[in-house]
Amino acid sequence: MKRAGIVTLFGEYNFGNRLQNYAVQQVLRKNGLDAETIKYIGLEDDVPVIRNEKDESRLKKFKSFNENIEFADEILYKEYEAPKRFAEDYDYIVMGSDQIWNFTFDKIFSDKALGTFAPKEKRVSFSASFGVDYVPEEGSSLYELCKNGLNDIKSISVRESAGKEIVKKLTGRDDAEVLIDPTMMLDESEWEKVMKKPENLKTDKYILKSFLGDVSNDVWKELRRVADENDCEIIDISDKNSPYYDMGPAEFLYLEKNAFLVATDSFHSCVFSIIFSTPFVIFKRQSKDLQSMYSRIETLLETFDMKNRVFNKKITADILDNDYSKAHEILKHEQARVNDFLSTAFE
């Protein structure tokens, strides 16, 4: 059996990051590969700061979920030479998904995120994301690093249309494929195997609020209106002061699946809403430093013909609809495209 080393961002604090890591592993195994994840860590070991029992409990739940993922013994550090065996012992180095190529992540991004420690014929990207919609300044060292690294990848797939354009602008290559996030390659029943009901969940009807950016007063007012009219509690997993901040990836899955409505500015919250047929509404991020990351959500909504899910002053009846029959037909087509790409990349 051929072996694959997965290079992706590693951090025990981000739901989407851990869930996509698990999904990549499972998809590669379905494709007949013995897959394990190489922990890729930047200049600082980016772990959450433990301030209280809630932080400690959250981290414990992330570590518990990581037991579903097989990791290599050695770590790939940005600032140190890659262990020689990473180039020798794997038949493939698979980069992705998540924002593994976000060159604005100064403490993390390096040529190692592009797999430069391995021969070209072993390097494959699986729905890798830049997370931004522009290229580095032309002529800069970062520009040359990205250009050279991308040129030497055997098979390229990215998660957003903007990523395909970045690859073309940097290298002239027009063969990068835009594929769905790996989490969408596992069906609802597969995700149910790794989900857990939160111990402190006392209601069965709630709006799940999952934001990375700021939330305006108008948005809060609208969420409260919908909650009051539908007899829902608002569960906030993004506020560190919320009793529901104490969640891990397994608990996040449960909340996504069973919510009356998911209100979010998060890519993966949208993804799992589609998988679970959960009504969701997407908000454009208020924080300026996060706005450039919206391209991945745009691609997702365009692919699944769900642009109506973008918040426009009011949460309407069509947003609360959970008929996902059309989206799931599109999903089958997109899953077939991923399988075609992987079968060619690993031949």
N, C-alpha and C positions, 0 to 999 in steps of 0.2 A: 504493500500500500504506500502510495506517495504521501509525503509529508508537507504540510503548509504551516508557515509561521505568520500569524496575524500581527500586523503593526497598526496600532490604533492608539488614540489618546487614552490615558489611564488616570482616573481620579475617582475617589469614593465619595462623590457628592452630587453627581449629575445623573438623573434617571435615564435620559435618552442614551447617554454614553455607555452605561453598563448594559442596557437592553440591546443596543445595536451590536455590541461586542459579542453578547451571547448569540444573537441571531446570525452573525457572520460565521461563528463557529459551527452552528447547527447546519447552515446552508452548505458549508464546505464539506461537512461530514456526509450530508446527503449526496454530494457529488463524488463520494468515494475517497476523500482525503482524510488523513490523520492530522487534524488541525489543533494547534494550541496557540495561545496568545502570548506575544512578547510584550512585556510591560515597557512602554516607551515613556520616559520621564524627563522633564526639562531641568533647568538649572536649579530649581527648587522643587523639592518633593511636595507637590501641590495637594495637600490634604486639608480637610476642614479643621478650623480652629475649634477645640473643645472648650466651650465656656460654661456649660451646664449639663445636667443629666439628659436633657432633651437632645443636645448635640451628640452626646456619647451614645445614646440609644439609636439615633439615626445612623451614625457611623457603623454601629454593630450590625444593623440591618443591611447596610451596603456590603459589609464583609460577608454576611451570611449569604447574600445573593451571589457573591463572587465564587462561592463554592460550586456553582453550576458551570463555571468556566475553568478550563484547564490552562494553567500558565506555565511558561518555560521557567526553568530554574534561574537563569541569568536575566538581568535587566538591561535594556537598551537605553543608555543615558545620552542626552544631547551632547554633553561636554566631553565624553570619553569615547575612545575607539570601540567600535562594535565588537563583541566577542566573535572570534573567527568562525566558530561553529554555526553562527547564524547564516553565513554564506554557504557553508559546506553541508550542513546536516539537513537542510530543507530543500525540497524540490521546487517549492514556490514561496515567495514572500508576498503576502497579500496585504495591501495597504487600504484601510478603510474599515468602516465607513466613518461617519462623523467628520468633524472639521480637522482632519489630520493634516490638511494642506493650508490651513489658515496662517499665512505668513505674517499676520499682525500679532500672533501670539509669540511675542519676543522671547519669553522664557522657555518656550517649548519647541517651536519650529526650528528645524535644521534639515540638512541634506538627508539625514537618516529617515525622516518622515517620507522621503521619496525613494527609500530603499537603496540608496547608493552603495551600501555595504555589500550588496549582492549582485551577481551578474545580470545583465539585461534580460536574458532569456528566462530568468526566474521571477521577474517582477511583474505583478498584476495589481491593478487598483480596482477595488470593488465598491462602486458608488462613493468614491472619495469626495470630500467636500472642501472647498476653499473657504466657505462661510462668508465671503465677500464677493463683490461684483466688479472688481477692478484688478489690474496687474500692478506689480511693484514699479517704482520709477525706472524707466528705461535707462540702461547703462549702470544701474546700481548693482552692488554685489548680490543683493537679494534677487534682483531680476535675473542675473546670470545663473545663480544657484537654481532657481525654479526652472529656467529654460533648459539648462543642461540635465537636470534631474528628470524632468518630464520627457525629454527626448529619448532617454535611455530606459523607458518603461515599455515592456513588450506589449501589454494589452491595457488600455485605459478605459475605465468607465467612471463617470462622475454622477453626482446626485442632483445637480441643478443645471439648467440651460446656461446660466452665467458661467458655470465651471467649464463647459465645453468651449465657450468663447474665450475664456482665459487661456486654456490649453492652445487654442488656435493662434491667439495673439502672441503667445510666448514662443511657440515652436513651429507654427505653420501646419501642424498636424490637424487633420480634419476627421480622424478616425475615433475620437473619443465618443463613447456612447453615453447618453443620459439615461440612467436606470433608477428605478425606485430604491428607497432605503431598504437595506437588508431585513429590517424588522417586518416589512410587509411580505416577506417570503415565508413567514410562519403563519399558520392560520389560527383562528380563535382557540381551538382546542389545544393547540401546542402551547399557546401562551397561558392557558388556564392551568397547565401543569406546574408552572413556576410562580403563580400568583398566590397571594395570601390576603385574607381579610384583616384589615387593621384591628388590633385588639380594642382600641378606644372608639371604634365606630358604633354609634348608638342609634343612627337613623338609617332608613333605607331609601330616603328621597332627599337628594342634595344636588346642589350645583357645585361642581369642582372648579375651583379657581387656581390656575397654574400660570403664573407670570414670571418672566425674567426681568422685564422692564418695569417702569413705573405705571401706576394706575391713576387715572384722573378722577376727579370727583363725579363727573358726568357718567363715567363708566360704572363707578360704584353705585350711583343712584339707580342706573338701569338694571344692574344685577340684583339689587335689593327689590326693585319692582317685580321682576320676574320671580324671584324667590317668594315674595309675599303672595303673589297671585296664584302660585302653584304649590304653596305650603311646603317650601323647600328650605333646608338649612344651606348656608354657604360654607363649604369646606375649603379653607385656604392652606395649600401646602407650600406656598412660596414665602409666606410671612414667618420669620423666625419667632415671632411672638404668638403665633397661632398654636393651639393644642394639637393641630394636625401637621405641624412641621416635622414631627417625628415619624417620617415615612421612609421606607427603602424602595427599591425598584419593584419588588414583589407586591408591596402594598399599593404602590402607584398603579400597577396594572389593574388591581381589583377596583380601585376608585374610578379609573377610566371606564372600565367595562360597565359598572353599575350606576353611573351618574345619570341624573335627569338631563343635565346639560354640562358640557365642558366649556368653560370660558378661559381662553388662553392666548398667549402670544408665542407659544412654544411649538416648534416644528413637530417634535415627537408626540405631543399631546394631540395634535391634529391627526397624525399617523395612526395612533392607537384608537382614536375615535372612529376612524374609517374601518379599521379591522373589526372593532366591536359593534359597529352600527350605532354608536352613541352620538346624539346630537351635539354639535359643537359650534362655537362662534369664535372667530379669530380676530384679534385686535392688533393693529400695527403698533409696534413698540414706540413708546414715548421717548425713551432714552436715545439721544443722538448717536452714541457710540455703538448702539445695537441695531440701528435702522438698516445699516448696510447688509445685515444678515437676513433680510427679508426675502432675498431671491429664492432661497430653498423652499419657502412657504408658497411663493408665487408659482414655482414650477409644480409643486404638489397640487395646488388648487386648479391649475390649468390642466394637468394630466387627468384629474378625476372630475373635471367639469363641475367644480364646487366653488366658484368665485362668489356665489351668493352668501357664503359663510363669513365673508369679511364684514365686520361690524360697521354699520352706517347709521349712527344716531339711535337706532332702536333694534331690539332683539325681536324679530318678527316670527310669524307662525311657521314659515318655511325653514327657519333655522332650527326650530324645535322638532322638525320632521325627522324620523329615523328610517325612512325608506332609502336603503343603500343598494338596491338591486342594480342600478346602473353603474354605480361606483365599483361594485364587486365584479361585474362583468369586465370592466376596464382593468381591474386588478388582475384577473386571470390572464389577460393579454400581456400585461406588463411583467408578470411572473414568468411567462413563456420567453419573453425577451431576455430576462436575466439568465434563465437556464441556457439559452442559445449562446449568450456571451461567455458564460463560464465554461461550457463544453468546448468552445473554441480556444479560450484562454488556457485551458488545462489539457489540451490534446498533446 
